[in-house]
Amino acid sequence: MVALRGKEIDAFLARPDAGRPIILLYGPDAGLVRERADALIASAVDDPNDPFSLVKLDGDELSAEPSRLVDEAMTVPLFGGRRAIRIRAGSRSFAGGIDTLAEMSVKDCRIVIEAGELRPESPLRKACEKARTAVAIGCYPDTERDLAKLMEDELRIANLRIAQDARAALMSFLGGDRQASRNELRKLTLYAHGKGEITLDDVMSVVADASELKLDPIVDGAFAGRPDIVETEFAKAMIAGTYPGVIISAAQRQAAWLHKSALAIADGQPASAVLDGGFPRLHFSRKPMVETALRNFSVARLAAIIEQLATAALDTRKQSTLAAAIAQRTLMAIAANAKRRG
């Protein structure tokens, strides 16, 4: 069983094993999935823009003809060189193609599969974890340590320092999606270029303003029982091109955090201590809405919402053309549920 974790992932990504050319990237952090896929493709071919070097396949289309994966992987380039295949997994399984390919000798071709959250019993995940020529890598939201390292890496490249209060504020805006976090950091370092040190004003001017089109207002509005906010902010997110599944993922993380916090409060921990502690640190501007959410829902009702969101996440993947409608309907239902309290 080859499911990499922790430092094994970093070591593999730095020096991919040629004996395991099939790589599955999956998990709730879509930005981290994309970032790792981009890096694996870049190191696999000389020119990712060359259609003869990089073949892109859709998983749902591949499910109708899994043998096509084998044909593409075994194709010898007309002019030689290395090849890669990039597959975006959907709701339909093409695990049969993986099983067949895993028994063959694949040379000079890397197969990178991008997927969302996959249960352990998922055919695609099981196929990649059991194959000796494949690896499965989970991509989960960054921890505080991960974000700190990401921040230090970007600051070092830009030759910048950051003030302590600016660092604390910046950390509260990052997380959830690796690519989004990196983009915000690069935007901030570009803004502060030549200044030497990033200040709190810099962070609030650049990152805080950008966060208005992010996901917190939608999610907080839903759990606080504000369907009007959900409707307005959801529309903004759609105009900005946000994928609906990412919004559902954010709602899942918030539901899990609220459930954990509700349990702590039920055990006697003061609500103020719950709101001020933990990671990711709750930004001060969100506290009123989150306090309302904790008053609105019991532990049992939050557990039911976690199940409701899991179903919605699956439905958005199965019915991609209806993803926006599914996500908005689910969030509006949570907002209506919040008004009932208890």
N, C-alpha and C positions, 0 to 999 in steps of 0.2 A: 504493500500500500504506500503510494508516494503522494502525501499531502504535506507540503512544506509549511513550516511555521517559524515565526520569529527571525532569528539571525540566519536560518537556513534560506529564507526567502532572499535576503540581501545578498548572500553569497552566490545563490543561483543566478540572480539577475545581473550580478557583476560579471560572472563567468558562466553563461548557460552551458549545460551539459549537452554535447552533441549527440550523446546516446539516448537522450530524452527530448526528441524534437517536437513532441506534442505538448503544448502548454495551455492549460485552462486557467483563465483569470475570472474570478467570480466574486460577488459580494455586494453589499449595499453602497459602497463608496464608488460610484460610477466614474468619478474623476481619477481615482487611483487606478481603477481598471484600465482606463484609457492611457494614463501616463505610463504604466508598466507595459502595456501593449505597444505603445509608440517606441519605447526604449528597446524592446525585444525585436521589433521589426527593423529598427534602425541598425541594430548590430547584426542582423541576419542577411541583409542585402546591401549592395553597393549604392543603389538608387531607388528609394521607396516610391518615387514617382514614375518609375519604369513599369508599365503594365505587364511586361514579359518577366519582370523580377518579382512583382508583388501581385497576387491574385486575391481579390476581395469577394467573399461569398456570404450569402444570407442563409442563416441557419434553417429558417422555415422552408426556404426553397430547397435546401440541401436534404431536408427530411424526406422529400418525395423521391430523391435519387441519391442515397448515401454513397453509392459507388463512385459518384463524381469526385468525392473527396480523395479517394484512392487514386483515381485517374490523374487528378491535378498534382497530387503529391509525388507521383512517380514519373511525371513528365520531365523529360530532359530538355533544358533550354537550347534553343537553336544555336545561340552564340555562346553557350557555356555560362559559367558563373553560378552564383547561389540564388535560391528562390525562397519565397515565403508565401504562406497562405494566411489570410486574416479573415476570421469568421465571426460574425456578430450573431450570437445565439438568440433565438426567439422563444416561442412557447412550444414548438414542436421538436421532438427528439430526432437527432441524427447519430445517436450513440452507436448504431450498427456500423456506421462508417469508421468510427473510432476503433471499435473492436477489431475490424478487419485490418485497418492500417497499423494497429499496434503489433500485429503479428508479422509485419513486413519490415524489410530493411530500407529505411528512408535515408537517403543521402543528399546532402546539400540543400535541404528544404526544411524550413521551420514552420510549424502550424500553430498559430496563436488564436485562441478562442476567447472571445469576450462575452461574458454573461452577467446577469443580475444575480440576485440572491438565489441560491440553489440549496435545497434540503439535502441532507446526507443520502437519502434514498433516490435522489434525482438520477435518472439513467445516464445523463451526460457526466455528472460528477462521479458516479460510481465507475463508469467506464474509464475515466482518466485516472482515478485513484488506484484502480487495480492493475492498469497496464504498466509493464516495466519500462516502456518507452515514452511514458507521459508523466506529467506532474500537474497537480492541482494547487493553485495558490489563492487563498482567500484574501479579499481586499476589504478591510474594515476601516471605519472612521479613525482618524488619527487620535492617539492619546496625547496627553499634555506633553509628554517627552518627545513624541514624534513631531508635534507642532513647534516645539522649542528648537529642535534640530533643523527643521525646515526653515524656520526664521533665521537661525544663525547661518545656514548655508547661503541663503539669498543675501543677507547683510554682508557676509564676507566677500561674495562676488562683487557686490556694489561698493565695497570699501566704506561701509557706513556703520555707525554705532546707533544705539537706541536708548533713550532715557527710560528709567525704571517705570514711571507712570505710563509712558507711551507703550512699553512692552505689555504691561498688565491689560491696558485697554485693547491693544491689538489682539491679544490672545482670546479675548471674549468675542471677537468678530470672526475668528477662524475656526475651522473644523467642519466635519460633516462631509466635505468633498475636497479631496486633495488638489485637484486641478483648480477649483475655485480659490482655495487658500493660496496656492502658488501665484495665481494671477493677481490676487489682491496685493501680495507681497511685492511682486515685480512692479505693479503700478505705483505702490508707495515708494519704492526705492528710486524709480524714475523721477517721481515728484520731488524727492529730497536730494537728487543728484547734486553733488558739490557742496552740500551743507555740512557734511561731517557727521552730524548726529540727527536722528529723527526725533521729533518732539511730539508731545500729546496733541498739539494743534495740527500737526501734519496728519496724524492718524485720524483725528476727527474730521478733518477736511476731506481726506481721500477715501478712507475705508468706510467710515460711518455713513457718508453720503451714498456710497455705492450699495450699502447693505439695505437701503430702503426698498430695493427691488428684489431682495432676497426672500427667504422663505419664512423667517420668524413671524412677520405680521400675519401671514395666512394661518400658520399653525396656532399661534397664540390666540388669534381671533376665534378659531374653531373651538378650542378648549375653554375659552372664556365666555362662550355663548353669544358671539357677535357675528351672526350670519352676514350682516351688512359689510363688515370688514373682510370677511372671507371672500365675498363676491367681488368686491372692489380690487383687493390685492391679488386674487387669483387671476383676474382679467389682466392685470399689469404683468404678472408672471408669464401668461400666455403670449402677450405682445412681445415680451423680452425673449421669447423662444425657449423658456424653461420646459424641460420634459416633465409631464405630469407625474410620472413615476418617481421622480426625484422629490417632489412635494410630498407624496405619500410616504416615502422613506424618511423624510424629515419629521412627519407626523408620527411615524412609528417610533423614532428615537425619543420624541417628546413624550409620547404615551408611556414608554418604558421608564423614562426619568420621573414622570409624575407618579407612576405606580410605585416605584421605589421610594419616592419622597413621601407618598401617602402612608406607606407601611412604616416608615421611620417616625412620622408624626403620630401614628396610631400607637407606636411603642413608647411614646412619651417625649420624643425629641421636639424641642420648640421649632415652630415653623420658620422663625427667623434664622435659626442655625442651619436648617435644611436649605433655605434659599441662598444663604451666604457661603455655604460650603460646597464641596464636591467639584467635579470637573465634567464638562466645561463650565467655567465660571459664568454665572448668569449676569448678563449686562443689566445695569441699574434701570435702563429704560423699559425692560421687559417685566420687572418685578410685579407691578400692579396686575397685569394680565395673568401672570403665572399664579399669583396669590388667589385670584378669582377662580382660576382653574382648579386649584387644590380644594377650594371651598365647594366647588360645583360637583366634584366626583368622589365617590367612595372607592375603596380599593377594589371591590367586586366589579363595579361599573367600569373602572379603568381596565381591568383584566378582559372584560367583554369587548372594549374598544380596541384593545391590542389584537384580538382575534378578528374584529371587523376590518381593521387596517391590513392585516395579513391577507385576508380574502381580497381586499381591494388591490393590493400590490400584485397578487397573482392575476387578477382580472385585467389589470392594465397591460400586463405582458401578453396575455392570451388574446386580448382584443385591442391591439395598438391603435386602431383607427378610432376607438371609443375611449381611449385613455383619459383624455381631458374631461369628458362627461362623467366617467366613473370616479375620477379623483375629486372633482367638484361636488358631485352628489354625496360622496362619503364624508367630506369635510363639512358640508352643510348639515348633514344628518348628525354629526358630532356636535355642531353648534346648537342645533335644536335640542339635542339630548341634554346639553349642559344647562339649559334653562330650567330643567326639571329638578335639578339639584339632588344631592343625597347619594 
